[in-house]
């Protein structure tokens, strides 16, 4: 057993080296309750254009790995979604006069066939997921400044109902505040009133068609869009139609894939920037009296596909686990970009799990829906970050799980101050890179043992290290993990 594992298990006195951090959790009442599908995933619309390149929905390994993240939503959306035209029979020559033909090589009108739509719907049904689909908001009549043209959306909805796909949540467009960049030849500047009108038209269409359990979410603004008039205007208009949406959605990335250095992935100031964005969202929703659900509808480390060799490595996990911890205080769902796809995906190009997949699977297995308040957890400048939830079954009611990351390049100590936690046995699931000094490794170890699929297909048993009660726990440098207190008997977790 590696030395760092022994140190982790033993606990230690205040004389051990490393910064000491006191942890106190409110175990009486949850501060928020997230959805069962809190950790969800995306596949970018460009993957449809590439005929599901890199994603064989019938491959047993992909099915098994997807089931490991259930229950979850799969969002199909992205920039290319506003170039997507549905054609049941896959007529690749389909064009619409109201759409631009081509501005650049990356973005061009393309067709999603009925068979492609069938494939993803059958997949989510097989693995226990649900689907979010972003309809093409760039369909305008007249082009480019008219109202949303719902003709093609109606064709898709009719096909969807005929096939019996009834668990789809609908979006309209992707990042409307960037339309002026995505359609530069047409200088589109969609207004907040036009966005709301589009959602009203979509809801009326779904009602007319008799689509069951209508779920509509949006507007999928970027962090830059939060500060503009578009999102403010949208929330203002939403005041007059409070039941229009089931959730307000926004997107977050820490920076540009082309320019973000390795050091930023563990930089406290960079991680803290998410606080500022969440605070802005909460302020605006408060100003405009929005009290409904918030979903972080698309997020990862860096925008533009992810930073090469970084967003797919162990170091990306610091951003991912921290964001999951922070967002749970105010959001109901968080969508990780991407399940498969580019540098920030959970599975590599051969559909093998990357470090953030293993982190996500552990989160799914251990972390329950009740969010517990940790004193100081929302303060800036923390090198050791701790979040808490009720633990998930099969752990007994009353169990608590701490989500912990240590950004120091040395060990750190956390000191528990709740007697309920101090007196409980602990199940430890700690993740480090393999080898332990290579923070950009694409191999991750659980409690010192590298994680690999069994027979190239199956997820191995993810065993904890079990230790007796202890007030102090020593954290290995630059690492993160989960500690379950199965005898905590927390009041917040007993109902």
Order of alpha helices (4+ residues) and beta strands (2+ residues): alpha-beta-beta-beta-alpha-alpha-beta-beta-beta-alpha-beta-beta-beta-alpha-beta-alpha-alpha-beta-alpha-alpha-beta-beta-alpha-beta-beta-alpha-beta-alpha-beta-beta-beta-beta-alpha-beta-beta-beta-beta-beta-beta
